[in-house]
Amino acid sequence: MAERKFAALANLRRPDPLPPEPPPAMAEPVQPAVEQAHPSPVPLPPPTPVRASPPVLVEAGKGRGRPPGKRSDPDWAPRTILMRSKTHRRVSIMLLERDDGPDLSELVDQLLTNWLSKQT
């Protein structure tokens, strides 16, 4: 049977089997303990206190990774609407051509907010 196409890659993820243990060595004969006069152990100096480094302050606006976006903002929630494909395509093209313009969700929010203000 033919080996799978990516079998070598699958083997890279598997841990290597343990190497075979060496044969046991000949045990050395145990000699009886002979009491010897050992000098008293040298006393150790008292431990030196370790000073903690000052905490590193991180600015609130500058963290690692991406900045928070609309999905993590509680004021924004995903909605599903029906829109003509042609309209969506044309609006998307126009918004992409403007580097500093709003994105589609911000544009829809602005338009609906303006519409609401005119209704009351």
Contacts in CASP RR format, 6 or more apart in sequence:
PFRMAT RR
TARGET T0000
AUTHOR 0000-0000-0000
METHOD contacts of the structure
MODEL  1
MAERKFAALANLRRPDPLPPEPPPAMAEPVQPAVEQAHPSPVPLPPPTPV
RASPPVLVEAGKGRGRPPGKRSDPDWAPRTILMRSKTHRRVSIMLLERDD
GPDLSELVDQLLTNWLSKQT
4 10 0 8 1.000
61 67 0 8 1.000
70 76 0 8 1.000
70 105 0 8 1.000
71 78 0 8 1.000
76 105 0 8 1.000
81 108 0 8 1.000
88 104 0 8 1.000
91 104 0 8 1.000
91 107 0 8 1.000
92 104 0 8 1.000
95 101 0 8 1.000
95 102 0 8 1.000
95 103 0 8 1.000
95 104 0 8 1.000
95 107 0 8 1.000
102 110 0 8 1.000
END
